[in-house]
Amino acid sequence: MIEKKATHQEQTYEQQLIHLSLIVNGQEQTLEVEATKRLVDILREDFTLTGTKISCEIGRCGACSVILDGKLVNACLIRAYQVDGKEVLTIEALSQNGLDPIQKAFLEEGGFQCGYCTPGMIMAVKALLEEHPVPDDEQILEALSGNLCRCTGYGGIIRSIQKLK
């Protein structure tokens, strides 16, 4: 097996540590990490917030969805240097004081089966409701377009959102 040697510039950039300061679920956090470390890995490994899931790792499934400065993003596509000074909201924040109404609706309407996509899906719904408190059907479908579920057929997920109107 032939290994490709990284150039000096690639090694330097990959290994460069940065001082990172951000707000995660309402708490100020600081740490030193590689500049290119993914946000999903920072959340899961450095802050032990494992509700944010890793699945496709290319931004197509939405399992790693979090809210970054008020916008829904795929945490697998965001690097450490992009979140310095920003605010991140994860699924864990929603249940700090008991279940969030979105979570309750998912439970009551069968909005999940295996549950793997559920954290990202709930974060997508949270972002939707922040922008459109009473979303119409088109807005619901658009909001869910970046999140894949292989189990539910989306019926229970859509019912869950409609219940929140």
C-alpha positions in Angstrom: 0.0 0.0 0.0 1.4 3.4 -1.0 0.7 6.2 1.4 0.5 9.7 0.0 2.7 12.1 2.1 1.0 15.3 3.0 2.8 18.5 2.0 4.2 20.6 4.7 1.5 23.2 4.1 -1.2 20.5 4.5 0.3 19.2 7.7 0.6 22.7 9.2 -3.0 23.6 8.4 -4.5 20.3 9.6 -2.5 20.4 12.9 -3.0 24.1 13.6 -4.7 24.5 16.9 -7.0 27.5 17.5 -8.5 28.9 20.6 -12.2 28.5 20.2 -14.8 30.5 22.2 -18.5 29.8 21.6 -21.8 29.5 23.3 -23.3 26.0 23.3 -26.8 25.6 24.6 -26.6 28.8 26.5 -23.2 28.2 28.2 -20.0 29.9 27.3 -17.3 27.3 26.2 -13.7 27.6 25.3 -11.2 25.1 24.1 -8.2 24.5 21.9 -8.9 22.4 18.8 -7.6 21.8 15.3 -8.9 24.5 13.1 -10.4 22.0 10.7 -12.2 19.8 13.3 -15.8 19.3 12.4 -18.5 20.9 14.7 -20.2 17.5 15.0 -17.0 16.1 16.4 -16.5 19.0 18.8 -20.0 18.6 20.1 -19.8 14.8 20.5 -16.2 14.4 21.6 -15.3 17.6 23.4 -18.6 18.5 25.0 -20.1 14.9 25.1 -23.3 16.1 23.5 -24.1 12.9 21.6 -27.6 13.8 20.6 -26.2 15.3 17.4 -25.8 12.2 15.2 -23.2 11.3 12.6 -24.6 9.6 9.6 -23.8 10.5 6.0 -20.9 12.9 6.8 -21.5 14.8 3.6 -24.4 17.1 4.6 -27.2 15.2 2.8 -29.1 13.4 5.6 -29.6 16.1 8.3 -28.9 13.7 11.3 -26.3 16.2 12.5 -28.5 19.3 12.2 -28.0 22.0 14.8 -28.9 25.7 15.0 -25.9 28.0 14.5 -26.6 31.7 15.2 -30.2 31.1 14.4 -29.8 29.1 11.2 -30.1 25.4 10.7 -26.8 23.8 9.6 -25.3 20.4 9.1 -22.7 20.1 11.8 -20.7 17.7 9.7 -19.9 20.5 7.2 -18.9 23.2 9.7 -15.3 23.5 10.9 -14.0 24.8 14.2 -12.7 28.0 12.7 -16.2 28.8 11.5 -17.8 28.8 14.9 -15.5 31.0 16.9 -17.7 33.6 18.7 -20.9 32.0 17.6 -23.9 30.3 19.3 -24.8 26.7 18.9 -28.1 25.1 19.9 -28.3 21.3 20.0 -31.1 18.8 20.7 -29.9 18.6 24.3 -30.9 22.3 24.9 -34.5 21.5 24.0 -35.1 19.2 27.0 -33.2 21.1 29.7 -36.5 21.8 31.5 -38.5 18.7 30.5 -39.6 17.8 27.0 -40.0 20.5 24.5 -43.4 20.7 22.8 -41.8 19.5 19.6 -40.5 16.4 21.3 -43.9 15.8 22.9 -45.6 16.1 19.5 -43.1 13.6 18.0 -43.9 11.1 20.8 -47.6 11.6 20.6 -47.9 11.4 16.8 -45.4 8.7 16.1 -42.8 11.1 14.5 -40.0 8.6 14.9 -39.2 4.9 14.7 -35.6 4.0 15.1 -34.9 7.5 16.3 -31.6 8.1 14.5 -32.8 11.0 12.4 -35.0 12.4 15.2 -32.6 14.9 16.8 -31.8 16.5 13.5 -35.4 16.4 12.4 -36.5 18.1 15.6 -33.9 20.8 15.2 -35.2 21.4 11.6 -38.7 21.7 13.1 -37.4 24.1 15.8 -35.8 26.3 13.1 -39.0 26.1 11.0 -41.2 27.3 13.9 -38.8 30.1 14.8 -39.2 31.5 11.2 -42.8 30.4 10.7 -44.8 29.9 13.9 -47.8 28.6 12.0 -46.2 27.0 8.9 -48.3 25.9 5.9 -47.8 22.5 4.3 -45.4 23.8 1.7 -43.2 25.4 4.4 -43.2 22.2 6.4 -42.1 20.1 3.4 -39.4 22.7 2.5 -38.1 22.7 6.1 -37.9 18.9 6.1 -36.2 18.7 2.7 -32.7 18.5 4.2 -33.5 15.7 6.6 -33.8 12.1 5.7 -35.8 9.4 7.5 -35.6 5.8 6.3 -38.3 4.5 8.7 -41.4 6.6 9.1 -42.5 7.6 5.6 -42.8 11.2 7.1 -46.5 10.8 8.0 -45.9 10.9 11.7 -43.3 13.7 11.4 -45.7 15.9 9.4 -48.6 15.2 11.9 -46.2 16.1 14.7 -45.6 19.5 13.1 -49.2 20.1 12.3 -50.1 19.4 15.9 -47.9 22.3 17.0 -49.8 24.9 14.8 
